[in-house]
Amino acid sequence: MKKIALFAIIALTASCISATAQTKKDMKKVLFVVTSHDKLGNTGEKTGFWIEEFAAPYYELLDKDVVIDIATPLGGQPPIDPKSQETSAATEYTKRFDADTELLAKLKNTKKLADVKESDYDAVFYPGGHGPLWDLATDKNSIALIEAFYTSNKPVAFVCHSPAVLKNVKINGEFLVKDKKVTGFSNTEEEAVNLTNVVPFLLEDALRANGAMYSKADDGQPYAVEDGLLITGQNAASPKLVAEKLLNQLNLKK
């Protein structure tokens, strides 16, 4: 009788271990790629990534049990745009971010972009902020990574200024955005924040120049576009919409 009970315990334990291993195997894994650039042109002001554009997708995915890694061109702590820390920019997501000691520690130790592989992930997401216009738009590792995700039939998602990183991405010799429906921070929105003559290029103009079918909502309004594997959001009001579309593509949206 004792032997039967022992065998039952062993079998149950093995079953639990197997189920746990299978659950981990089935969990989706997404790479967040964040800027390392902290200078807002020659203004003497700081820039970086915009907290809401990072935090909203991060928690939307995390709460669906998605595993998230973070990479930056330089590794380590990415710069945060100081304006995104102001009270006027606070949301439920930024407040959760500010109190999340585990995530804040994780951000201090981001992976180097050169060390990550597309094959380890199911999708890639780029939060915005002005920083990506200066570094990720021309970063060879970033360009190659996006190309790898896209050609491997995996979603690539961007919001606000981060569609700028698509500026030099090509698939089979053609710009990835050519004939694709996209959005991103508009010329009028850039003008509204008085940075038209500060940024290295205007995102809307760059997308149009590469053949994209650019569209937008009114300034500051939530808006996201999906064209196959390519998901883009217009501004800091749009990251949750982008996350929802990404979750749909990962088949995790309830």
C-alpha positions in Angstrom: 0.0 0.0 0.0 2.8 2.3 0.9 4.5 1.5 -2.4 1.4 2.4 -4.3 1.1 5.7 -2.5 4.8 6.4 -3.1 4.4 5.7 -6.9 1.3 7.9 -6.9 3.2 10.8 -5.4 6.1 10.3 -7.8 3.8 10.2 -10.8 1.9 13.3 -9.6 5.2 15.2 -9.0 6.5 14.2 -12.5 3.2 15.3 -14.0 3.4 18.7 -12.3 7.0 19.2 -13.4 6.0 18.3 -17.0 3.0 20.6 -17.0 5.1 23.5 -15.6 7.8 22.9 -18.2 5.2 22.8 -21.0 3.6 26.0 -19.7 7.0 27.8 -19.8 7.6 26.5 -23.2 4.3 27.8 -24.4 4.8 31.3 -22.9 5.4 34.0 -25.5 8.6 36.1 -25.3 8.9 39.6 -26.6 12.0 41.8 -26.9 11.7 45.5 -26.1 14.3 47.7 -27.8 15.0 51.0 -26.2 17.1 54.0 -27.1 20.5 54.8 -25.5 20.5 58.4 -26.7 20.0 61.2 -24.2 20.7 64.5 -25.9 17.9 66.5 -27.6 20.0 67.8 -30.5 21.9 70.9 -29.6 19.3 72.3 -27.2 21.2 71.3 -24.1 18.1 69.4 -23.0 17.8 65.7 -22.2 15.8 63.1 -24.0 15.5 59.3 -24.0 12.5 57.0 -24.0 9.0 58.1 -23.1 7.8 56.2 -20.0 4.1 55.8 -21.0 5.1 54.4 -24.4 7.3 51.8 -22.6 5.1 51.1 -19.5 1.7 50.7 -21.1 2.8 47.9 -23.6 5.1 46.4 -20.9 2.3 45.8 -18.4 -0.3 44.9 -21.0 2.0 42.1 -22.1 3.3 41.2 -18.7 -0.3 40.8 -17.4 -0.9 38.2 -20.1 2.2 36.2 -18.9 4.5 37.4 -21.7 8.2 37.1 -20.9 9.9 40.4 -21.7 13.6 41.2 -22.2 15.0 44.7 -22.7 17.9 45.6 -25.0 19.6 48.9 -25.8 22.4 49.8 -28.2 24.8 50.4 -25.3 23.4 48.1 -22.7 22.7 49.1 -19.1 20.4 51.9 -18.0 18.6 53.6 -20.9 17.9 57.4 -20.5 14.4 58.5 -19.7 12.9 61.6 -21.2 12.5 64.0 -18.2 9.3 65.4 -19.6 7.7 61.9 -19.4 8.3 62.0 -15.6 6.3 65.2 -15.1 3.0 65.0 -13.3 1.1 66.1 -16.4 2.3 62.9 -18.2 1.3 60.6 -15.3 -1.0 57.6 -16.0 -1.9 54.4 -14.3 1.0 52.8 -16.2 3.6 55.4 -15.3 2.6 55.2 -11.6 2.9 51.4 -11.7 6.3 51.9 -13.4 7.5 54.3 -10.8 6.7 51.8 -8.0 8.0 48.7 -9.8 11.4 48.1 -8.1 11.8 44.8 -10.1 11.4 46.6 -13.4 13.6 49.5 -12.4 16.4 47.1 -11.5 15.9 45.3 -14.8 16.2 48.6 -16.7 19.6 49.2 -15.1 20.9 46.0 -16.7 19.5 45.9 -20.2 21.1 43.6 -22.7 23.3 44.9 -25.5 21.5 45.0 -28.8 24.4 43.3 -30.5 24.0 40.3 -28.2 20.3 39.5 -28.8 18.9 37.1 -31.4 15.6 37.2 -33.2 15.3 33.4 -32.8 14.9 33.8 -29.0 11.7 35.9 -29.3 8.2 35.8 -30.8 8.0 39.6 -31.5 9.8 42.9 -31.0 8.5 46.2 -29.7 10.1 49.6 -29.8 8.8 52.4 -27.4 9.2 56.0 -28.5 10.6 59.2 -27.2 12.9 61.4 -29.3 16.0 59.3 -28.6 15.4 56.7 -31.4 15.7 59.4 -34.0 19.4 59.8 -33.2 20.6 56.3 -32.5 18.2 53.4 -33.5 17.3 54.9 -36.8 20.8 54.2 -38.1 21.9 51.4 -35.8 23.0 48.4 -37.9 22.1 45.9 -35.2 18.6 47.3 -34.9 18.1 47.3 -38.7 19.2 43.7 -39.0 17.1 42.7 -36.1 13.9 44.1 -37.5 14.6 42.5 -40.9 15.2 39.2 -39.2 11.9 39.4 -37.2 9.9 40.4 -40.3 11.3 37.8 -42.6 10.7 35.2 -39.9 7.0 36.0 -39.9 7.1 37.6 -36.5 5.3 40.9 -35.5 7.3 44.1 -35.3 5.6 47.0 -33.3 6.4 50.6 -32.8 4.8 53.7 -31.3 5.1 57.5 -31.5 8.7 58.4 -32.6 10.0 54.8 -32.7 8.7 54.1 -36.3 11.7 56.3 -37.1 13.8 53.1 -36.7 12.2 51.8 -39.9 13.9 54.6 -41.9 16.7 52.3 -43.2 15.1 48.9 -42.9 14.7 47.0 -46.2 13.2 43.7 -47.2 14.5 42.2 -50.5 15.9 45.5 -51.5 12.7 47.6 -50.8 12.0 49.7 -47.8 9.9 47.7 -45.4 7.3 50.5 -45.1 6.8 50.8 -48.9 3.1 50.4 -49.7 2.4 49.7 -46.1 -0.2 51.4 -43.9 1.7 53.1 -41.1 1.4 56.0 -38.6 3.8 57.7 -36.2 4.4 61.1 -34.6 3.1 63.6 -37.1 4.7 66.8 -38.5 2.0 68.9 -36.8 2.6 67.1 -33.5 6.4 67.8 -33.8 5.6 71.5 -34.6 3.3 71.6 -31.5 6.2 70.7 -29.2 8.5 73.2 -31.1 11.1 70.6 -32.2 10.6 70.7 -36.0 14.0 72.3 -36.4 15.7 70.2 -33.7 15.1 66.6 -34.7 17.4 65.1 -37.3 14.4 64.4 -39.6 10.7 64.5 -39.5 9.2 61.1 -39.0 6.1 61.6 -41.1 8.2 62.9 -44.0 10.7 60.0 -43.7 7.9 57.4 -43.8 6.2 59.1 -46.8 9.6 59.4 -48.6 10.1 55.6 -48.3 6.7 54.9 -49.9 4.6 54.3 -46.8 0.9 55.0 -46.8 0.9 57.3 -43.8 -2.2 58.2 -42.0 -3.0 59.9 -38.6 -5.7 60.9 -36.2 -6.0 64.4 -34.8 -3.0 65.5 -32.8 -2.7 63.8 -29.4 -5.5 61.3 -30.1 -5.0 57.5 -29.8 -4.4 55.9 -33.2 -2.7 52.7 -34.3 -2.4 51.0 -37.6 -1.8 47.3 -38.5 -0.6 46.1 -41.8 0.3 42.4 -41.7 3.1 42.0 -39.2 3.8 45.7 -39.0 2.1 47.6 -36.1 2.5 51.3 -35.6 1.0 53.8 -33.1 0.9 57.6 -33.6 1.7 59.2 -30.3 2.0 58.9 -26.5 -1.8 58.3 -26.4 -1.5 55.2 -28.6 0.8 52.6 -26.8 -2.1 50.6 -25.3 -3.7 50.2 -28.8 -0.4 49.0 -30.2 -0.1 46.5 -27.3 -3.6 45.2 -28.0 -2.8 44.6 -31.6 0.5 42.9 -30.7 -1.3 40.6 -28.2 -3.8 39.7 -31.0 -1.0 38.7 -33.2 0.5 36.6 -30.4 -3.0 35.1 -29.9 -3.1 36.3 -26.3 -5.8 38.9 -26.4 -8.9 37.9 -24.4 
